[in-house]
Amino acid sequence: MDDIAIGVDNVSKLFKLPHEKNASIKSSTINFYKRNKSYELQQALKDISFEVKKGEFFGIVGRNGSGKSTLLKILAGIYSPTRGSISVNGTLTPFIELGVGFNPELTGRENVYLNGALLGFSRKEMQAMYDDIVEFAELEKFMDQKLKNYSSGMQVRLAFSIAIRAQSDILLIDEVLAVGDAIFQKKCYDYFKELKKNKRTVIFVSHDTTALQEYCDRGILLDGGELVEKGKIGRVARDYIDLLNASEEKAEKKKEDIVNQDKKQEPPKRWGTRDIEVISAETLDSREFSQKKIFTDRDKSITLRVIYRAKEKKDSPVYGITIYDSAGENIFQSNSMWLREQTSEITPGLEVEVIWDIPNIFNSGSFTASPAVADKAGSVIYDWRDELATFKVRKTLQSAAFANVAHTMRIKNKGENND
Amino acid sequence: MIRHVFSKKNRALLAELVRTDFKLRYQGSALGYAWSLLRPLLLFIILYLVFAKFLKLGTEVPHFPVYLLLGIVIWNFFNEMTVQSLGSIVGRGDLIRKIRIPRWIIVLSTSISTLINLFLNLLVVVVFLFINHVDLLRTTLWLPLILLEVYIFALGLSLFLSAAYVKYRDVNYIWEVILQAGFYLTPILYPLALITNVTFQKLIMLNPMSQAIQDIRYAAVTHQSRTIYQVFEGGWYKFIPFIIVVLVFLIGLTYFRKESKYFAENI
């Protein structure tokens, strides 16, 4: 058992939420006598069990309200669990947020000492590391100013510089990266890398699946106060994304209903002679079984079905597709002519189904597809309908560019070159 | 237990919290710390004019002005410490909700900064002792012990009140009324001899604050201050105030320890 840093055993947490809406003196008097009935119970955590090994970077993921913060507060010893127990092997950082106890009326210097004392440092110890803290925060010129005159970025920098001095065996980190500018974020990442290199035990709570996958070894996924997945971080992160997608798909449907209503008022662009009409277009799962709006790493390709109906007799028309990103940038275009697909003659009333299979190389974002049909030479447009289908892509891998596909790299140090 | 309570970490934190408290207390006032001394001084002038000059109260008590001032200073300390401690846990909710520190440190730091204030006030009292040509009594050596009794009594109440206030926000109004009543039920402004009914005198002296204030006056100003020993003329009743102090402290501490687990979620 010596390699276990934290053991969480069947931890549950119930909150009593009092009802405070006593409209009149009369009702509040009644409530006073029936005191025990004037609150409701809320289960924030249900039977959570997991273990964190020593030297492990451990992630806790979950949506807002999933119980992450409650769990973290229980780990930090701020809340006590209603049921179950926590065993901690070693010392633990006592704080879950940066800059706890910062007082705007005190100077930067005074706040450093106060914050240090809260983290368990004596004045002497703080004096010894004071210069380092100030230098790391890059605030040499501001230390004798009151904290209320600091920008929020400066405050975070100061808080972070103190927090990383904490010498505890186990560190709790709650989304510190959400704040600060790019340079500061780099410092955070460097600190994380150092923690990882030094084999420190870290519990990291975040929404950011990229950061989680980059640093964490294992993790847990919480949803509605329950532990739904634990194990390798890759699997946890993927399940988290699935969870997000599932709830987003619901929200998306609602939104679409509203959008559809709007569309009646302002139809998207459509042009052409209408000799052949585009009837519908939708994205599907790979088995062409049901509609699908969100594509993740698991989906190797994006399947798009377009239905056409002919009004006139036409000889081998050309079917085409264009995909735009959310900025309206044309990022993919193809048609049957370029693909050298043979198309047959079409007679009035005939329906044609065209299935596109496009490799899912796209980066995370929203996309629209515009199907079209044209004559044999591709010069006369029969029907072009803009933004007929919409879909989203969500990738775990971070990228700033248009394409986002699984890939690898190899790094070799080739030795010194002393020419 | 005691070793843990006063570990190096906790001592450092306590010192830092007291320091912060003091820095913030006179933040933005022109005279700053001088107010700690000026307040009792001005108070003394008012009391002296009203009670000694206009009402001619306590003419039978030697050095009545100083006698009066000392009583007021002790009561003010008790008042200030309990009132400030009462709100201290809720007031530092930001710390309680976000960091694991021993909760009692917050109450203790508040109590210590009021204690420092008491010593500053006592300095003023000493000055007046000299001005009034009060002879230095040997019994003055008892002073620290009696002050300790007042402090422990106030600390027990502070622990209880601060924990209760987290759950029940009516506590501060109730305590305000009790303090007001206590101020008049304690022989602070009037000499105890003014109460002619002996039973009332005895009842009043069972209050630890009455007992302590009369003892402090006896020890430092004049042996004419009626103490609990004289009121009860011996007998075990004289121990009741001390028993109350010990009980209040133990109950306060137990309740605080029990409740402190849930401070973070109840604030």
Contacts between the chains, C-beta under 8 A, distances in Angstrom:
chain1	res1	chain2	res2	distance
A	15	B	265	6.3
A	73	B	264	6.8
A	76	B	99	7.7
A	76	B	100	5.4
A	77	B	100	4.0
A	78	B	96	7.7
A	78	B	97	6.8
A	78	B	98	7.0
A	78	B	99	7.1
A	78	B	100	5.5
A	78	B	264	4.7
A	79	B	264	5.5
A	79	B	265	5.8
A	80	B	261	4.7
A	80	B	262	7.3
A	94	B	99	5.2
A	94	B	100	3.9
A	94	B	101	6.6
A	95	B	98	6.1
A	95	B	99	4.4
A	95	B	100	7.6
A	96	B	98	5.9
A	96	B	99	7.7
A	97	B	98	4.9
A	100	B	94	6.9
A	100	B	95	6.3
A	100	B	98	4.5
A	100	B	99	4.7
A	101	B	94	6.8
A	101	B	95	5.3
A	101	B	99	7.0
A	103	B	20	6.7
A	103	B	24	7.1
A	105	B	24	5.9
A	105	B	27	5.5
A	106	B	20	6.8
A	106	B	23	6.6
A	106	B	24	7.5
A	110	B	20	7.3
A	110	B	23	6.9
A	113	B	16	6.2
A	114	B	16	5.4
A	114	B	17	7.8
A	114	B	20	5.6
A	116	B	16	7.9
A	117	B	12	5.2
A	117	B	13	4.5
A	117	B	15	7.5
A	117	B	16	3.6
A	117	B	17	7.4
A	118	B	13	6.5
A	118	B	16	7.9
A	118	B	95	7.2
A	118	B	99	5.8
A	118	B	101	6.3
A	120	B	9	4.5
A	120	B	12	7.7
A	120	B	13	7.4
A	121	B	12	6.9
A	122	B	8	6.1
A	122	B	9	7.6
A	122	B	11	8.0
A	122	B	12	4.1
A	123	B	12	6.3
A	123	B	15	7.2
A	123	B	16	7.3
